[in-house]
Amino acid sequence: MKQTELENLRTMAFFSGFSDAAFAKFFKAFTRLSLAKGDILFREGSEGDTFYIILSGEMVIEKKVDKAGGKFKKLALMNRGDFFGEMAVMESQPRFAQARAVQDSELVELSRHRLLDFIKDCPQEGAGLLIELLRVILGRLRHTSNELMTAHSFMEVLAKYKKR
């Protein structure tokens, strides 16, 4: 990875509590990936134990809304500095949604095994990383809860209208 890319990533909140040594160690554990526009990184239901940080480009996280799999609901649009795939690292479950490149994208990938090794080797930074992961996951949960309440309110209005 180029020095300028490392310096840019170093400014992300995700790494704010990392020492220089821990930051360097963390990025040695990553694998770099390049995706072309339209490439599918992983599909809903596939097995996985890795998460990703976007270096450049844009990714969409989307979920199937029909059994044939031709229609998708956009759950999130991710850009430089965003991470995704953390659910697969935290639990041994199939992928909840698919990730697709909206434009040419550069990512780094970290497996569960390497993440756990990092936490063991750098416990202070590892704890900070887990807190940041939790903070982002809770924000996503809050957003999903708000969407659910909006859908519920809409359904109540429809039910009242239908009774007329």
GIBELTA-V324873 format. One record per residue. N is the residue number from 1. RES is the residue in three letters. SS is DSSP state (helix for helix, strand for strand, loop for the rest). D_LAST is the distance of its C-alpha to the last C-alpha in Angstrom with 2 decimals. Layout:
N | RES | SS | D_LAST
N | RES | SS | D_LAST
This chain:
1 | MET | loop | 63.47
2 | LYS | loop | 64.74
3 | GLN | helix | 65.76
4 | THR | helix | 63.44
5 | GLU | helix | 60.43
6 | LEU | helix | 61.46
7 | GLU | helix | 61.89
8 | ASN | helix | 58.43
9 | LEU | helix | 56.84
10 | ARG | helix | 58.90
11 | THR | loop | 56.90
12 | MET | loop | 53.57
13 | ALA | helix | 52.16
14 | PHE | helix | 52.22
15 | PHE | helix | 56.04
16 | SER | loop | 56.66
17 | GLY | loop | 58.41
18 | PHE | loop | 60.55
19 | SER | loop | 64.30
20 | ASP | helix | 65.86
21 | ALA | helix | 67.30
22 | ALA | helix | 64.01
23 | PHE | helix | 62.22
24 | ALA | helix | 64.90
25 | LYS | helix | 64.73
26 | PHE | helix | 60.94
27 | PHE | helix | 61.10
28 | LYS | helix | 63.94
29 | ALA | loop | 61.58
30 | PHE | loop | 59.14
31 | THR | strand | 59.13
32 | ARG | strand | 58.32
33 | LEU | strand | 55.99
34 | SER | strand | 55.43
35 | LEU | strand | 52.35
36 | ALA | loop | 51.80
37 | LYS | loop | 48.54
38 | GLY | loop | 46.20
39 | ASP | loop | 48.14
40 | ILE | strand | 46.22
41 | LEU | strand | 47.84
42 | PHE | strand | 46.10
43 | ARG | loop | 43.27
44 | GLU | loop | 40.43
45 | GLY | loop | 41.81
46 | SER | loop | 45.44
47 | GLU | loop | 47.89
48 | GLY | loop | 49.15
49 | ASP | loop | 50.98
50 | THR | strand | 51.30
51 | PHE | strand | 49.63
52 | TYR | strand | 50.15
53 | ILE | strand | 50.80
54 | ILE | strand | 50.40
55 | LEU | strand | 53.61
56 | SER | strand | 52.36
57 | GLY | loop | 49.61
58 | GLU | loop | 45.93
59 | MET | strand | 44.10
60 | VAL | strand | 40.45
61 | ILE | strand | 39.11
62 | GLU | strand | 36.35
63 | LYS | strand | 34.51
64 | LYS | strand | 33.62
65 | VAL | loop | 29.93
66 | ASP | loop | 30.58
67 | LYS | loop | 32.97
68 | ALA | loop | 35.18
69 | GLY | loop | 35.83
70 | GLY | loop | 35.43
71 | LYS | loop | 32.64
72 | PHE | strand | 33.09
73 | LYS | strand | 31.30
74 | LYS | strand | 33.68
75 | LEU | strand | 34.13
76 | ALA | strand | 36.98
77 | LEU | strand | 39.46
78 | MET | strand | 42.90
79 | ASN | loop | 45.92
80 | ARG | loop | 49.51
81 | GLY | loop | 50.02
82 | ASP | loop | 46.78
83 | PHE | strand | 47.06
84 | PHE | strand | 44.95
85 | GLY | loop | 45.44
86 | GLU | helix | 46.18
87 | MET | helix | 43.95
88 | ALA | helix | 46.47
89 | VAL | helix | 49.32
90 | MET | helix | 47.80
91 | GLU | loop | 46.69
92 | SER | loop | 47.90
93 | GLN | loop | 44.64
94 | PRO | loop | 43.81
95 | ARG | loop | 42.57
96 | PHE | loop | 38.89
97 | ALA | loop | 38.51
98 | GLN | strand | 40.77
99 | ALA | strand | 42.83
100 | ARG | strand | 43.64
101 | ALA | strand | 45.92
102 | VAL | loop | 44.20
103 | GLN | loop | 47.70
104 | ASP | loop | 51.21
105 | SER | strand | 51.35
106 | GLU | strand | 54.00
107 | LEU | strand | 53.15
108 | VAL | strand | 55.06
109 | GLU | strand | 54.27
110 | LEU | strand | 55.15
111 | SER | strand | 55.12
112 | ARG | helix | 54.34
113 | HIS | helix | 58.04
114 | ARG | helix | 59.29
115 | LEU | helix | 56.76
116 | LEU | helix | 57.93
117 | ASP | helix | 61.54
118 | PHE | helix | 60.89
119 | ILE | helix | 59.33
120 | LYS | helix | 62.38
121 | ASP | helix | 64.86
122 | CYS | loop | 63.23
123 | PRO | helix | 61.39
124 | GLN | helix | 60.83
125 | GLU | helix | 59.32
126 | GLY | helix | 57.50
127 | ALA | helix | 55.81
128 | GLY | helix | 54.82
129 | LEU | helix | 53.45
130 | LEU | helix | 51.35
131 | ILE | helix | 50.03
132 | GLU | helix | 49.07
133 | LEU | helix | 47.38
134 | LEU | helix | 45.45
135 | ARG | helix | 44.50
136 | VAL | helix | 43.07
137 | ILE | helix | 41.31
138 | LEU | helix | 39.67
139 | GLY | helix | 38.54
140 | ARG | helix | 36.99
141 | LEU | helix | 35.28
142 | ARG | helix | 33.91
143 | HIS | helix | 32.57
144 | THR | helix | 30.94
145 | SER | helix | 29.38
146 | ASN | helix | 27.93
147 | GLU | helix | 26.48
148 | LEU | helix | 24.98
149 | MET | helix | 23.35
150 | THR | helix | 21.93
151 | ALA | helix | 20.50
152 | HIS | helix | 19.10
153 | SER | helix | 17.41
154 | PHE | helix | 15.97
155 | MET | helix | 14.64
156 | GLU | helix | 13.01
157 | VAL | helix | 11.24
158 | LEU | helix | 10.19
159 | ALA | helix | 9.07
160 | LYS | helix | 6.88
161 | TYR | helix | 5.51
162 | LYS | helix | 5.44
163 | LYS | helix | 3.81
164 | ARG | loop | 0.00
